[in-house]
């Protein structure tokens, strides 16, 4: 396999030089110029590669943080829902007078309390995993 690769490597310049009628010295000069141009553009290529790599690392970092946060929120909401906190709060709200009960339901008091409990549960789980 390596023989075919080396043969291919040596024949590719011959095919590209076959289209242009040039002397051997001009072809060698063009090859040396191409090699020099490659090395002169190498720092810019390395800079672009480092920029791309740093972008990917930062993107991976934030996506990992976001996925961890979503996982912990889902876990906390499952725990809070297993305690039936929302139904307990809704039971206490149903004992209020009808006008006050309407205002509490219209303002979303029960949903707000449930959301706060989910957030506190998420923070608790994140503290447990060392975040």
N, C-alpha and C positions, 0 to 999 in steps of 0.2 A: 504494500500500500504506500509506503514511504517513497518507493521508487517512482511510482506514478505521480506522486505529488511533486517530487523534485523534477521529473521530466516536464510536468505541466508548468512548473515555476520557471524553468529555463526556456520553454518554448513560447510562452506568452509574449515576452519582449520581441521575439523573432517575428511573430505574427503581426505585432503592431508596427514593427519597423519595415515589414515587407511592403506595406502600402505606400511608404514614402521612399523615393529613391534618394539615398544619402550615403555618404562615405562612412567608413568604419569609425573614423575619428569624430565625425559629427554625431554619430550615434552614441559613442562613448561620452562625448561632451554633454549630450542631451540627458543621458542617464545620470551622469554626475550632477548635472544641474537639478534634475528631479529629486535625487537623493538629498541634495543641499536644501531644496525647497521644502522637502518633507521635514527635515530637522529644524528649519527656521519656523515652520508652522506648528511644530510639536508642542511648544509651551502654550499656544492658544488652544490646541486640542485638549491638552491636559487640564487647562482652566475650564473649558466647557464641560469636560467629563466630571470634574470636581463640583462644578455648579449643579449639574444634573444629579450627581450622587447626593449632595447635601439637600437638594430639594426633595428627593425621594426619601431620605432619612427623616426629614422634618415632617413630611406628609405621613409617613408610617407612624411616627411618634404621636401625632395628633389623632390619627385614625384609631390607634390602639387605645388612647385615653378615652375617646368617644365611645368605642365599643365596650370598654370596661365600665364606663358610667352607665350606659344603657343596660348592660347586664345586671349591675347592682340595683338599678332602679326597678327593673322587672322582678328581681328577687325580693326587694323590699315591698313592692306592691303585692306580691303573692303572700308574703308573710302578714302584712297588714290586713289583707282581705281574709286570710284564714282566721283572724281574730274577730271578724265581723264588726269592726269598729264603725263602719258607715251605717250599718243597720241599727246599731245601738244609739248612735247620734240621731239618726232619723226617728227612732222611737221617742227620744226626749223632745225632739222638735214637734212631733205630733201631739204632745201634751200641752203645747203652748196654745194661747187663744188664736182663733182663725186668722185675724188680721196680722198678728205678729208672725204666725206660721207662714202666711203668704209672703211677707217681706223677707223672712229668712230663706225661704225656697227661691224667691225671685233674685235675691242677692247671691245665691249659690254658696251659702254658708257651709253646708254639709260637704259639698265638693271641695271647697277651699280647705276645710279641716282635713279631709282625706288626702288632698295633695300635700299639705304640710306634713302630715304623718308619713307619707311616702318619701318625702324629701329627708326628713329626720332619719327614717329607716335606711335610706340610701347612704346618708352620711355615716351612720353607724357601721354599715357593712364596709364602706370604703375605709373607715378607720381600722376595722378588723383586718383588712388585707394590706394595710400599711401604706395607704395612699395619702 
